[in-house]
């Protein structure tokens, strides 16, 4: 991921790659992004953090509970 900004927000909706991974249910990608210092506190343009997009997906719930 050299040269990439894992916290870059998309121009259309302000979502970061972590928002996108969580929204798509990609636990593997979310873990990788967090390992590369993705910030789970960044809000998109609607004011949602990646954690807000987790829903009832157990693996993602576990992943984000480990961040507390």
FIKOLZA-1660 file (N, C-alpha, C; in steps of 0.1 Angstrom, whole numbers, plus 5000, padded with zeros to 4 digits):
% residues 68
   i   px   py   pz ch aa at
   1 5008 4988 5000  A  X  N
   1 5000 5000 5000  A  X CA
   1 5009 5013 5000  A  X  C
   2 5021 5011 4997  A  X  N
   2 5030 5023 4996  A  X CA
   2 5024 5033 4987  A  X  C
   3 5024 5045 4991  A  X  N
   3 5019 5056 4983  A  X CA
   3 5004 5058 4984  A  X  C
   4 4997 5050 4990  A  X  N
   4 4982 5051 4991  A  X CA
   4 4979 5057 5005  A  X  C
   5 4968 5065 5005  A  X  N
   5 4963 5071 5017  A  X CA
   5 4950 5063 5021  A  X  C
   6 4952 5055 5032  A  X  N
   6 4941 5046 5036  A  X CA
   6 4929 5054 5042  A  X  C
   7 4932 5067 5044  A  X  N
   7 4921 5076 5050  A  X CA
   7 4915 5086 5040  A  X  C
   8 4919 5084 5027  A  X  N
   8 4914 5093 5017  A  X CA
   8 4899 5092 5016  A  X  C
   9 4892 5103 5016  A  X  N
   9 4878 5103 5015  A  X CA
   9 4874 5106 5000  A  X  C
  10 4864 5098 4996  A  X  N
  10 4859 5099 4982  A  X CA
  10 4852 5113 4980  A  X  C
  11 4853 5119 4969  A  X  N
  11 4847 5132 4966  A  X CA
  11 4832 5132 4966  A  X  C
  12 4826 5121 4963  A  X  N
  12 4811 5120 4961  A  X CA
  12 4804 5119 4975  A  X  C
  13 4810 5111 4984  A  X  N
  13 4802 5108 4996  A  X CA
  13 4811 5109 5009  A  X  C
  14 4824 5111 5007  A  X  N
  14 4833 5113 5019  A  X CA
  14 4836 5100 5025  A  X  C
  15 4833 5088 5019  A  X  N
  15 4836 5075 5025  A  X CA
  15 4851 5072 5022  A  X  C
  16 4857 5066 5033  A  X  N
  16 4871 5062 5032  A  X CA
  16 4870 5047 5027  A  X  C
  17 4882 5042 5023  A  X  N
  17 4882 5027 5020  A  X CA
  17 4877 5018 5031  A  X  C
  18 4879 5023 5044  A  X  N
  18 4873 5015 5055  A  X CA
  18 4858 5015 5055  A  X  C
  19 4852 5026 5053  A  X  N
  19 4838 5027 5051  A  X CA
  19 4833 5017 5041  A  X  C
  20 4839 5018 5029  A  X  N
  20 4835 5009 5018  A  X CA
  20 4837 4994 5021  A  X  C
  21 4848 4991 5027  A  X  N
  21 4850 4977 5031  A  X CA
  21 4839 4972 5041  A  X  C
  22 4836 4980 5051  A  X  N
  22 4826 4976 5061  A  X CA
  22 4812 4975 5054  A  X  C
  23 4809 4985 5046  A  X  N
  23 4796 4985 5039  A  X CA
  23 4794 4973 5031  A  X  C
  24 4805 4968 5025  A  X  N
  24 4804 4956 5016  A  X CA
  24 4806 4943 5024  A  X  C
  25 4808 4944 5037  A  X  N
  25 4810 4932 5045  A  X CA
  25 4823 4925 5044  A  X  C
  26 4833 4933 5039  A  X  N
  26 4847 4927 5036  A  X CA
  26 4856 4928 5049  A  X  C
  27 4854 4918 5058  A  X  N
  27 4861 4918 5070  A  X CA
  27 4876 4917 5067  A  X  C
  28 4880 4909 5058  A  X  N
  28 4895 4908 5054  A  X CA
  28 4901 4921 5050  A  X  C
  29 4894 4929 5042  A  X  N
  29 4899 4942 5038  A  X CA
  29 4899 4952 5049  A  X  C
  30 4888 4952 5057  A  X  N
  30 4887 4961 5069  A  X CA
  30 4899 4958 5078  A  X  C
  31 4902 4945 5081  A  X  N
  31 4914 4942 5090  A  X CA
  31 4927 4948 5084  A  X  C
  32 4928 4945 5071  A  X  N
  32 4941 4950 5065  A  X CA
  32 4942 4965 5066  A  X  C
  33 4931 4972 5063  A  X  N
  33 4931 4987 5063  A  X CA
  33 4935 4992 5078  A  X  C
  34 4929 4985 5088  A  X  N
  34 4932 4989 5101  A  X CA
  34 4946 4986 5105  A  X  C
  35 4952 4975 5100  A  X  N
  35 4966 4973 5102  A  X CA
  35 4975 4983 5096  A  X  C
  36 4970 4990 5085  A  X  N
  36 4977 5001 5079  A  X CA
  36 4973 5015 5084  A  X  C
  37 4967 5015 5096  A  X  N
  37 4964 5027 5103  A  X CA
  37 4952 5035 5097  A  X  C
  38 4942 5027 5092  A  X  N
  38 4930 5034 5088  A  X CA
  38 4923 5039 5100  A  X  C
  39 4918 5051 5099  A  X  N
  39 4912 5058 5111  A  X CA
  39 4897 5055 5111  A  X  C
  40 4892 5047 5121  A  X  N
  40 4878 5043 5122  A  X CA
  40 4869 5054 5127  A  X  C
  41 4875 5065 5130  A  X  N
  41 4866 5077 5136  A  X CA
  41 4863 5087 5125  A  X  C
  42 4868 5085 5113  A  X  N
  42 4865 5095 5102  A  X CA
  42 4850 5094 5098  A  X  C
  43 4843 5105 5097  A  X  N
  43 4829 5105 5093  A  X CA
  43 4828 5108 5078  A  X  C
  44 4819 5102 5072  A  X  N
  44 4816 5105 5058  A  X CA
  44 4807 5117 5057  A  X  C
  45 4803 5122 5046  A  X  N
  45 4795 5134 5044  A  X CA
  45 4781 5133 5051  A  X  C
  46 4777 5121 5054  A  X  N
  46 4764 5119 5061  A  X CA
  46 4766 5119 5076  A  X  C
  47 4779 5120 5081  A  X  N
  47 4782 5119 5095  A  X CA
  47 4784 5105 5101  A  X  C
  48 4785 5095 5092  A  X  N
  48 4787 5081 5096  A  X CA
  48 4801 5077 5097  A  X  C
  49 4805 5070 5107  A  X  N
  49 4818 5064 5108  A  X CA
  49 4817 5050 5103  A  X  C
  50 4828 5043 5100  A  X  N
  50 4827 5029 5095  A  X CA
  50 4819 5020 5105  A  X  C
  51 4821 5023 5118  A  X  N
  51 4814 5015 5128  A  X CA
  51 4799 5016 5127  A  X  C
  52 4794 5028 5122  A  X  N
  52 4780 5030 5120  A  X CA
  52 4774 5021 5109  A  X  C
  53 4783 5016 5101  A  X  N
  53 4779 5008 5089  A  X CA
  53 4780 4993 5092  A  X  C
  54 4784 4989 5104  A  X  N
  54 4786 4975 5107  A  X CA
  54 4773 4967 5107  A  X  C
  55 4762 4972 5112  A  X  N
  55 4750 4965 5112  A  X CA
  55 4751 4953 5122  A  X  C
  56 4745 4942 5118  A  X  N
  56 4745 4930 5127  A  X CA
  56 4755 4919 5122  A  X  C
  57 4765 4923 5116  A  X  N
  57 4775 4913 5111  A  X CA
  57 4785 4910 5122  A  X  C
  58 4784 4898 5127  A  X  N
  58 4792 4894 5139  A  X CA
  58 4807 4896 5137  A  X  C
  59 4813 4893 5126  A  X  N
  59 4828 4894 5125  A  X CA
  59 4832 4909 5125  A  X  C
  60 4824 4917 5119  A  X  N
  60 4827 4932 5119  A  X CA
  60 4824 4937 5133  A  X  C
  61 4814 4933 5140  A  X  N
  61 4811 4937 5153  A  X CA
  61 4823 4934 5162  A  X  C
  62 4828 4922 5161  A  X  N
  62 4840 4917 5169  A  X CA
  62 4852 4926 5166  A  X  C
  63 4854 4928 5153  A  X  N
  63 4866 4936 5148  A  X CA
  63 4866 4950 5155  A  X  C
  64 4854 4957 5154  A  X  N
  64 4853 4970 5160  A  X CA
  64 4853 4970 5175  A  X  C
  65 4848 4960 5181  A  X  N
  65 4848 4959 5196  A  X CA
  65 4862 4958 5201  A  X  C
  66 4871 4952 5193  A  X  N
  66 4885 4951 5197  A  X CA
  66 4892 4964 5196  A  X  C
  67 4886 4974 5190  A  X  N
  67 4893 4987 5189  A  X CA
  67 4891 4996 5201  A  X  C
  68 4881 4992 5209  A  X  N
  68 4877 5000 5221  A  X CA
  68 4888 4999 5232  A  X  C
% end
